[in-house]
């Protein structure tokens, strides 16, 4: 069994499975699908058109491989902005006076509007809400977080009926760029702005 490293070009990248389709650059170009990407490669580096280094554990078995690095291919394959940083954008009102009934969870897609790109991992947000119920509060989380309380950010409790409570922070998005907001104790009217994102 002979190991080999070959150069390729990323044709597609699936962030949910952390795999890519790759066109190998060799005399007999081969197209591979579902190739795993090494954990140390940032998810935003799996850009279509980027060069990549593919390690074959067995040179004669193209299904036994992993992408170990990606790098720019001229003007393609350059992450912009660089991954892992907050990029600020002009404030954008994503939600305006959205009514969520007590005990209910509503899902909202933030990616694709107000400068938040698809593929964003999180957003910088400011939210405020009001409720006619003293003690009301809201939970914000990536969509589908369910009962996983570790993912929730809480704003509240309302001390006086119909007062407003504000909150700011960085909020994780799910893979489709969506969040859940749950109203607790009382019906809540929510407004949310985004001011930046993390890729």
C-alpha positions in Angstrom: 0.0 0.0 0.0 1.6 3.3 -1.2 0.5 6.6 0.2 0.4 9.6 -2.1 -0.5 13.3 -2.0 -2.2 14.7 -5.1 -3.3 18.2 -6.1 -6.9 18.9 -7.0 -9.5 21.6 -7.4 -12.6 21.8 -5.1 -15.8 21.5 -7.1 -18.2 21.7 -4.2 -18.2 21.7 -0.4 -20.9 20.4 2.0 -20.5 22.1 5.4 -23.0 19.8 7.1 -20.9 16.6 6.3 -17.5 18.4 6.0 -16.9 16.7 2.6 -16.1 18.0 -0.8 -16.1 17.0 -4.5 -12.7 17.3 -6.0 -11.3 17.2 -9.6 -7.8 15.7 -9.4 -5.1 17.3 -11.5 -3.3 14.5 -13.1 -2.8 13.1 -16.6 -6.1 11.1 -16.3 -8.2 13.7 -14.4 -10.5 12.0 -11.9 -13.6 13.4 -10.2 -14.1 12.3 -6.6 -17.2 12.9 -4.4 -17.7 12.8 -0.7 -14.0 13.3 0.2 -13.6 14.2 3.9 -11.8 17.4 4.8 -9.4 17.4 7.7 -10.6 19.0 10.9 -7.9 21.7 10.9 -9.1 23.1 7.6 -11.5 25.9 8.3 -15.0 25.4 6.8 -14.8 28.7 4.9 -11.7 27.5 3.1 -13.6 24.8 1.2 -14.4 27.3 -1.6 -15.2 26.2 -5.1 -12.2 26.7 -7.3 -9.6 26.5 -4.6 -6.6 24.2 -5.0 -6.4 21.4 -2.5 -4.0 18.7 -1.4 -5.5 15.2 -1.2 -3.8 12.5 0.9 -4.5 9.0 -0.4 -3.8 6.4 2.3 -3.7 3.8 -0.5 -2.8 5.3 -3.9 -4.8 2.7 -5.7 -8.0 3.2 -3.7 -9.5 6.6 -4.4 -12.2 6.2 -1.7 -9.5 6.1 1.0 -8.5 9.8 1.0 -8.8 13.1 3.0 -8.3 16.7 2.0 -5.4 18.0 4.2 -5.1 21.6 2.9 -6.6 24.2 0.6 -5.0 27.2 -1.0 -5.8 29.9 -3.5 -6.0 29.3 -7.2 -5.2 32.7 -8.6 -8.2 34.8 -7.7 -10.4 31.8 -6.8 -10.4 30.1 -3.4 -9.7 33.2 -1.4 -12.0 33.5 1.6 -13.3 37.0 2.0 -13.5 38.1 4.7 -10.9 35.9 6.3 -12.5 33.2 8.4 -13.0 33.4 12.2 -13.4 37.2 12.4 -16.4 39.4 13.0 -17.4 41.4 10.0 -19.5 44.4 10.8 -22.3 45.5 8.4 -24.8 48.4 8.5 -27.5 47.7 11.1 -30.5 45.9 9.5 -33.9 45.3 11.0 -34.5 41.5 10.5 -37.6 41.3 12.6 -40.2 44.0 13.4 -42.8 43.5 16.1 -43.0 39.8 15.6 -45.6 38.4 18.0 -44.7 35.0 19.6 -47.2 33.5 21.9 -46.2 32.2 25.3 -44.6 28.8 25.2 -44.2 28.9 21.4 -41.0 28.9 19.3 -40.7 30.7 16.0 -37.9 30.2 13.5 -36.4 33.1 11.5 -33.8 33.0 8.7 -31.3 35.8 9.0 -28.8 34.8 6.3 -29.4 36.3 2.9 -30.6 39.7 4.2 -29.0 42.8 5.5 -25.5 41.8 4.5 -25.5 38.5 6.3 -24.2 35.9 3.8 -25.3 32.3 3.5 -22.8 30.2 5.3 -22.5 32.6 8.2 -21.9 30.8 11.5 -23.2 33.5 13.7 -24.5 37.1 13.9 -23.9 40.2 16.0 -27.4 41.2 17.1 -29.5 43.6 19.1 -33.0 42.6 20.1 -35.7 44.0 22.3 -39.2 42.8 23.2 -42.2 43.8 25.2 -45.0 41.8 26.9 -48.1 42.5 28.8 -47.0 39.8 31.3 -44.7 40.5 34.2 -41.9 38.0 34.3 -42.0 37.3 30.5 -38.6 36.5 28.8 -37.4 35.2 25.5 -34.8 32.6 24.5 -32.7 32.9 21.3 -30.8 30.0 19.9 -29.7 28.4 16.6 -32.7 26.9 14.9 -33.4 23.4 16.0 -31.5 23.7 19.3 -34.6 22.2 21.1 -34.0 21.5 24.7 -30.3 22.1 24.6 -30.2 25.0 27.1 -26.4 25.5 26.5 -27.2 27.1 23.2 -29.8 29.6 24.5 -29.3 33.3 25.1 -32.0 34.8 27.3 -33.4 38.3 27.4 -35.8 39.3 30.2 -37.5 39.2 32.7 -40.0 42.0 32.2 -40.4 43.8 35.5 -43.4 46.0 34.5 -46.2 45.0 32.1 -45.6 46.4 28.6 -42.1 47.6 29.4 -39.2 46.9 26.9 -36.2 44.8 27.6 -33.0 45.0 25.4 -30.3 42.5 24.7 -27.2 42.3 22.5 -24.7 39.6 21.7 -23.3 37.1 19.3 -25.7 34.4 18.3 -24.9 31.1 16.6 -26.9 30.3 13.4 -27.9 26.8 12.2 -26.6 25.5 8.9 -29.4 27.3 7.0 -28.7 30.6 8.6 -31.7 30.5 11.0 -32.5 31.1 14.6 -35.3 30.1 17.0 -36.9 32.6 19.4 -39.1 31.2 22.2 -41.5 33.3 24.3 -41.7 32.3 27.9 -44.3 33.2 30.6 -46.2 35.6 28.3 -46.9 36.6 24.7 -44.0 38.6 23.4 -43.5 41.1 20.6 -39.9 41.0 19.3 -37.7 43.2 17.2 -34.2 42.2 16.1 -31.4 43.9 14.3 -28.2 42.4 12.9 -25.0 44.4 12.9 -22.4 41.8 11.8 -21.5 38.2 11.2 -18.9 35.5 11.7 -18.0 33.2 8.8 
